[in-house]
């Protein structure tokens, strides 16, 4: 049983504070028909909303399961201590002015609140609290737009880190049934991941939605994902923080590509949590998953009575992780047999208006189309506005679609514009087992989320991440010669090279290596930006000239055997993320690395299959794979090198801040580390 069981599903609710917010909590519980007892606590008032009060927490008839504390921050700490002493089930702390305050008192009160709570769960502070639509238990100090769930009904649970966003989500008119809405606030003692686990344990929760500003605990989210997978309850998240301002500024290319948001995306993908970017897409994804669950594959069908709609939905799927496959010959014939000779048989299908409002004919066509065994079947259908028109002729189409789906087929009605599918329409479609999707873009986002979760659940779960090392107080930057010496000692493919102090030594060593060679000035983070690199030097005179030109740019010179015959250049880097630990970035390398921004993010350790999947996801990959008859790169050597770099990073995880290998030159025979930078904690 969850530590939050009594708080989330209370039988008794105490309300401390008789002002606007405390009064509203009592009012909302009464309005929702809460069947348990409500115990207002107020030192002066005799009743609140007609419910008799108690003077103090000590006067309560028993320890309350859940308490809403709506008093100032200093008194909040006292009330938490009193509730803990009574053995209460938990509390929502509404007051602000704790750790988020900048007045010198917030940090002290934050610590005092945690100490006062002990083992008693505390939500917040600085949050609105909890709405339990299944039981009508509302520790919620404001209006909301949701409704009480009917007996036996299930719905989505939503947790946000913003109370205002939570209110807005309850006002949705998209037909999504809600079982819980919860706000996390400061998460002083109880983190978002623990709240989420507590919610999904309820059988009345079908799917979980998260609005995340930051991860309270990597281990907590890993536990949440594992539990959700076991319970077969999908999770969709809207993670904020994509802006450039949110990225950590560092000296290496790798960190500029990775950043906290790239790591967050990789973390959610690793856990099988679908990510969306907008509130409407979050709500539509939750609705689709509530109605039909994760998808078993990515093969879709679509039907509409308009060629324009068929074209629009086909275009909307471009670049998405699903497709409308061409119908097999026998399947196409089955569909054609139900339609006239003027109808072109395709997927998406324009069935024309010849059979509109002819329910038996539409049932025959829709059934023939659905018989292809698609993972999701779409019916594009915008309902007319009811204040000026009638939707009477639309329902035979819905009934025909419902009949075609009978059995195991999954279906969704997609309105190209969200306003053309009202809440009443959505609820009626859900009652028929059909997912109503409002808006074309949001529908595509929802389908992508359902495909992603289905694919993630079909793969074995990945092991937990390594705990990140403590942050450094200072760091040292190793130059290329130092880094390559370490990499070579780890048996990584480093071209033979040497640090030299003089022009003469550079020429001597170049002769020993054999031409052509590369020459670089050491001690610069981005050597190409300082014109401190010379390549393809074919004789001693060229080396001498280049050495004299760049000798003053760095502290020493580095001369090495030139890597020739490159098919493509990669960047492979590792950063130490303060939340997730070592994070690896693989991408298109070279001097245009940030401009191209073609990269994939992995956590360490990662297996060879994960590395190969990341490599194949790059826009560069077709070039490595012999694009248009070009020479094919040695992919095995590239994978060996990348895996070896990951192993090197793990071996040095205790002191590694950043490792930036750019480029890793992949040739037809082998892959070689041409440049490297490393930042270590001193």
N, C-alpha and C positions, 0 to 999 in steps of 0.2 A: 504494500500500500504506500502511496506517495506521502511524503512528509507534509504535503499541502492538502491532503484529503479533506480535512475538516474545514479549512479555509475556502477551498474551491466549491465544496458541496455541503454547505452548512445546514444545520437544523435550527440553530439559534444565531441571531445576528445582534450584536451590540452596536450602538451608534453614539459616539462621543462627540458632543458639540451640537448646540441647538441653533446655530446661525443658518444662513442660507444653504450651505452645503450639507450640514448634518440633517437639516429638515428635508432636503431633497432626497437623501438616501432613504429616509423613512417613507416618504411619499412614493418613491419609485418601487420599493418592495411591496407596498400595499397595492399599487396599481398593477403590478405584475402577478399578483395573487400568490405571493410567497406563503407556503403552508406552515412554515415554522414560526417560532416566536421572535418578536422584535423587541429589543430592550434599549430604549434611548437612555443615555446617561447625561444628566444636566444638574448642576448644583442648585438651581433656582426654579426652573420651569417644572410644572407638575405634569404636563403632557406635551407631546409633539405630534401633530397630525392626528390627534385623538388617541394616541398611545401613551399610557402612563409611563413616567420616567423613574429612574433611580438616581440617587444623589451622587454615588461614587461607584467605582468598579467593585469595591468590596461589598456593596449592597446588592449586587446582582444575584439572582437565585442560583446561578451555577456559572461555571467557566464557559463563556461563549465560544462557539465554534469559529466565528469570524467577527471581526470588529472593524468598523470604519472610524478612523480617528481624524476629526475635522477641526482641530484646534491649532494654536500657534506652535512653532517649532520647539520652543523650550518645554511647553506643556505636553507636546507629543512624546518626548522622551520619558516623562514621568508616567504617562498613560501606558506606554509600552512596558515599562518596568512593572506596573501594577497588574497588567494583563498577564505578563509572564509568570508573575507570582501566583496568579489564580489558576494557571495551567490552561490558558486559552489556546485555541487552535491556530490563531494567526491574526494578523492585522494589516490593513491598508493604511498607509501614512500619507495623507493628502498634502500636508504642509510642505512648502518650499523653504529654501534658505539653509540647506545642508551643504554637502560637498560642492555643489554648483555655485554657492555664494562666494563673493569676493570681499567679505567684510571682516575676516579674521575669526569669526565665530563658527562658520559653517563646518570647518574641518573638525573642531572640537565636538560639535553636536553630532556629527556623523559617527565619530568613534563612540560617543556616549550612547547613541541609538543602538549600535551593534551590541555594545556591552549590556544594555538594558534588555534587549530581546533574548539573549541567550540562544537556546535552541528553538524558540518560538518563531515560526516563519513571519517575516515582515516584507510586504510588497511596497516598493518605493524607497524613500519618500519622494515627494514631488511628482505625484501621479494621481490619476482619477480612480484607478482601482479595477474593479471586476464586475462584469455582467454575466450572470449564469442564466441563459435563456431557457435552459432545460428545466430548472427548478424555480425560476422566478426570483432568484436570490441576487439582488443588486446592491453591491457596495459601490455605488456610483452617484456622484453628487450633482448630476446635470441631466438634461433631457437626452434622449437617444431615439433612433428610428427603428429599432428592431421589434420583434414580436416574440411572444412565448412559444416555444416549440410544443407541438401537439404530442400526446402520449404516443410513444413508439417512433417518433420522428427523429432523424439525425440531422446534423448541420455542421458547418465549418466553424472551427475555433480560430480566432485571430488574436495575435499579440503584437502590440506596437510599442515603440519607445517614445511615442508622442501621444498625449491624451487628445489633442485636437484632431489628429489624423484618425484616431480611434472613433471619435464622435462622427466624423465625416463618413467613415466606412459603415457605421450603423444606419446612415441615411440612404444607403444605396437602394435603388429601385430596380435591381437586376434579377430579383427572384432568388438570390442566394440565401438559403436558410442558415441562420447563425445559431450555434449552440453556446459559444462563449465569445466575449470580447474582453481583453485584458490589457492593461498598460503596465509597462515595466518600470518607468521612472528612473531613479538613480541606481537601482539595483544594489543598494547598500549591502544587503545581506543575502537576498535571494535573486539569483540571476535569471535571465530570460530562458536559458536552456532548461533550468529546473522547472520553471513555470510551465514550459511547453510539455515536458514529460508528464507533469501532473494533469494537464488537460487531455492529452491523447489517451490516457488510461481510461477515460470515460467512454463507454460503448456508444454513447450518443454523439460522439465526435467522429465525423467521417473523414475530415481532411484538416490540415493545419496551415495557416498563413502567418508569415512573420514579416514585420517591418523592422529591419535591423540597422542600427547606426554603428554598432560595434559588437564584437563577440565577447560575451562575458567569460567564457571558458572554452578552450579548444576541446578539452576532455568532456566537458558538459555537452557540447554540440555533437561530439562523436557518440556519446551515450544516447542522446536524443535520436540521432539518425538510426542507430542500431535498434532502438525500441520501436520507432515508427515503422521500420522495415519488418520487424517481427509481427507487429500488429496490422501490417498492410495498410497503413494510413499515410498517404502522400503528404509531403511538405513542399510548399512554395514560398520563396522569400523575395522580398524587395529590399535589396541592400543598397543603401545610399553611400556616396563617397567616390563617385567616378571622376570628379572634377580634378583638373590639373593641380589646383591648390591643395588637394588632399594628398598628393604624392610626396614622398620623402626625397628631399634634394640630396644627392650624393655625387661623388666625382666619377662614378663608373657608368658605362652605358647600360649595364644589366639592371641597375636599380631604376634607371629612368624608364626602362621597359616594364619592369615588374611592378614596383609600387604596391601599396597596400591593397588597392582595388583588384589588381590582377591576382594577388594571392588570395583575396577573399573569394573571387570567382572560382579559382582552382579548388579551394577548400570546399565550397558548396558542391561543386561537381564531384569531388571525391566522396562526399557524403551521400550523393544521390538526392540532393535538395535542388529543385529547379529554381532558377533565378529569372525574375522579370524586372522591368524597369519602371513601370507605372502602376498606379493604384488600380485603374480600370483593368489592366492586364492581370494583376494579381487576383482581382475578384472573379474575372472570367475563367482563369485557370482553376481557381478553387471550385467554381461551379461545375466545370467540365469533369474534374476529378471526383467531385461529390456525386455526380450523376453516373459516370461510366467507369471511373477509376483509371489507373495508368494504362496506356495502350500497349498491346502485345507486339506491335511492329509499327512501321511507318508508311503503310500502303493505304491510301485514302481514295474514296470515291466522292463525287459531287454531282448533284442534280439540280437543275433550275429550269424554268420555262423561258429563259432568255439567253440568247447567245452572248449578249453583252455581259450578263452576270457570270456565265461560264468562263469568259475570257478574263474578267476581273479576278475571279477566285484562282484561276490558273496562274496569273501573274503574281498574285499575293503569296503563292507558295514558293516562288523562286528564291533560292538561297536558304530555304528552311530545311530542317532535318526530316522532312517527309515529302511525299510525292504522290501525284495522281498517275499511276501506271497505265500504260496502254492496255486496252482490253484484249484478252486472248480471242482468237477467231471464234471458238465455240461460244464463249461468253458474249461477244459482240452480237452473234447471231441470235442468242436468246433474247437480248434486249431488242434487237431489230424486229423480231417476230411480234413484239407488242406495240410497235409504232408503225406509222405510215412510211411510204417510200421517200418522202421529202425530208425526213429527219436523218441527219448525219450522226452516226453512232461514234461516240468518243467519250473520253473521261478527262475533264468534266463533261457531263452530258447536258445538252440543251434539248429537253424533251418537247419543246414548243408548247403552244397553247391549244393544240388540237384536242388534247385530252383533259384540259383544265375543267375542273368541277365534275369530272366523271370519275368518281371514286373507284369503281371496279377497274377501269382502264389504268388509272394511276397506280393502283395497287399492283397490277400485273407488271407494269414497267418498273416500278421501284423494286419489286421483289426480284425481277430478273437482274437488275443492276446490283443489288445487294448480294446476290448469290455468288459473286466473285470472291467472297471471303475476305473482304477488306477489314483493316484494323479499326477504321472509323468511317462511317458513311455520313456525308453532309447533304442537307437539303437547304438551298439558299432560298429564303422566304422572308421578305419584308412585309409586315402587316400594315394595313392602312390605318390612318389616324381615326380614332373612334368618335371624335367630336363632330366630324364632318362626313364620315364614310361608314360603311358596314364591312365587317370582316367575315360575314357569313360564308362567303364562297372560299375562304381560305382554310376552313376547318376540314373539308373533305380531303384536301392535300395532306394535312397533318395526320388524319386518320389512315390514309393510304400508306404514309411513311411508317406510322406505328405498326401497321399490319406487316409491312415488309421487313421490319426489324424483329418480329416475333422470333424468339429463339435466343441465340447467343450474340446476334449482331448488335453493334453499338452505333448509335446515331446521334446527330446534333443538328438542330436548326440554326442556321447562321443568318442574321440580319445584317445587311451591308452597312446600315446605319443604326447605331444603338437605340435611337429614339423610336425606331420602327418595331421594337419588341418591348412592349410594356411589362410592368411587373406582373400584371394579371396573366398575360400571355406566357411569361416565363414560368410562373407557378403551375399553369395548366400543362405546359410541356413537361415539366419535371414530374408531375403526377403521372404522366404517360411513359416515364422512363427515358425521355428524350432530353438531351442537354440543350438549353437555349443559350446561344452565344450572341452577345450584343456588340456589333461593330466588327468589321472585317479584320482590321489589324489586331485588335484584342483577341479575336477568335484564333488567328494564326499563332499569336503568342501562347494562348492557352493550349493549343494542339501541340506546339513544340514542347511545352512543359510536360504534357502527358506522355509524349514520346520519350523524352529524356528520362523521366522517372521509370517508365517501363523498361527501358534499356539498362538503366543503372541497377534495377532490382534483379535483372537477369544475370548480372555479373557477380562474381564473389565479392564480398565486402573486403575493403582494404584494411591493413593493420593501422593501429593508432599512430599519430605523428610523434616524432621526438619532441620532448619538451625543449623550448628555446633556452639558450644559455643566458645568464644575466647580462644586462647591457654594459658596455664599456664606459670608462671615464675618459679614455683617450685611445687613439688608434695610430698605427704606423702604416705607411704605404710602401710595399715592397716593389722594387723596380722589376723590369722584365727579366733580367738576368737571374735575380734571386728567385723569382717565381718559377722560372723554367727549370732551375736546378732542383727545386722541390718536386715539380711535376715529373721530371725525368726519373727522380728517385722512386717515384710511385709507378714507374713503368708506363708512363703515358707517352704518346708519340710526339716528341719534341725534336725539331731539327737540330743538328749539331751546331753549337755556337759557343762564343766566348766573350767575356767582358775584356775590353782593352782600354788602356789609359791614353795611348798616343796614336797619332796618325800612322807612324811607322809600324807599331804593333798591329794595327788594323790591316795593313797591307800584308804583313808577314802571315798573319793568321788566315787571311783570305786565300793566299797561295796554298797554304796547307789544306784548307777545306776543298779547294777546287772551285772554279768559277762555273756559273754565276753565283753571287752572294747578295745578301741583304745587309744593309748597314743602318743602324739606328742610334739616336742619342738617348741615353738612359736618364731616368729621373723625371720624366714628363708623363702626366696622366693620359693626355690625348696627343700623341706624337704627330699624327698627320695634320692636326690643326696648327702645329708650330713648324710644319715643313721639316720635320726631324727624321724622316724616313727616306731612304734611297733603296730602290729595288732593281733587280736584274743588272747588277754591276758585273760586267763581263771580263774585266782585266784589272791589273794592278793600278794602271793609271786612273781608271774610273773610280776605284776604291779610294785612292789618294785624294783625288779632287773632291769626292763626296765627303770624306772624313774631314777635310779642311773646312768645308762649308758648314758642317753641323756640329763640329767639336765643341763650339762655345755654347750650344743650346742646352746641353745637359752636363751631368757630372762625369760621365764616362761614355764610351762607345760600346756598341754590341754588334758583332759581326757573326752572321750565321749562314748556313747553306740555304740557298734560295729554294723555296717550294715551287715546283713547276707543274704544269698540267692540271691545274685546278678546274674542277667542273662547277663548283659552287662554294660560297663562303657562308659559314654559320657563325653566330654568336652563341656561346654557351657560358652561362654565368650562374653564380649562386650568391644570394644575399641572406643575411640572418634577419629574418622578420621577427620583431619583438613578440608577436602573437603566435605565429605558426612555426617558428624555428627555421631551419634551412630550406630555402625556396630556390628551385632551379628554373632558369629561363633559357629556352631554346628558340632561336629565331634566325631570320636572314641577317647575316653579318656584313662587315665592311664599314666603309666610312659613312654610309647613308642609313645606318641602323635605326636611328630615331625617326628619320623621315619616312622610311618604309613601314616601320611599326608592325612588322610581321613576326609575331612571336607566340609561343605557348608556354604555360607555366605548370610546373610539376613540384610536388613535395618530395623530400628525401626521407627514407630511401624509396626509389621508384624502380620497378622491374623493367626488364627489356621491352616487354610488350607495351607498357605505358609510354616509354621513351619513343618507341617506333610510332605509336599512335600520335604522339605530339609532333614528331618530325613530319609525318604524312599530312598533318593538318596545316602545315605552312604553305603559303602561296608559292614559295620557292621550290617545294618538293617536286613538281613536274620537271623542273630543270635538272634536278639530281637524278630523276628517274628516266632520263633520256628523251627529253621533250623534242618532238618533231625530228627524230632521227639523230639527235646529238649524242655525244658520248655519255654513257651512263656512269654515274658515280659509284664508288665502292660503299654501298650502304651499310654493309656489315662492319666495315672499318669505322664508319661514322658512328654507328651505334655502340661499338666497343669503346670508342674514344669518349663519347658522351657518358656512358655508364661508368667509365674509369674516372672521369672528372667528378661525377657524383660521389663515387667511392672516396676520392681524394678529399672532397669537401666534408664528408662525414668523418673521415679520419682526423681532420683538423677542425671539427665543429666547435671544440672548446675555445678556440681563439680566432676563428674565421669570421670576419664581418662581411667582406665582399670578395668574390673571385670573378674576374671578367676576362674571358678568353674570346678575343675578337681580332682576327677571324680564326676559326677552325676551318682550314682549307681542305675540302673533300675532293680527292682526285679519283681518277679511274682505278687506281691501285693504291689504296691507303688514305688516311686522313691525318693532318698534321697541325699542331698548335703553332700558329705563326706569330701570335702576340698574346701577352697575358699581363694582367694587373691583379694585385691582391692587397687587401686591407686587413690587417690583423690587430687584435687588441694587445696593447703592451701591458 
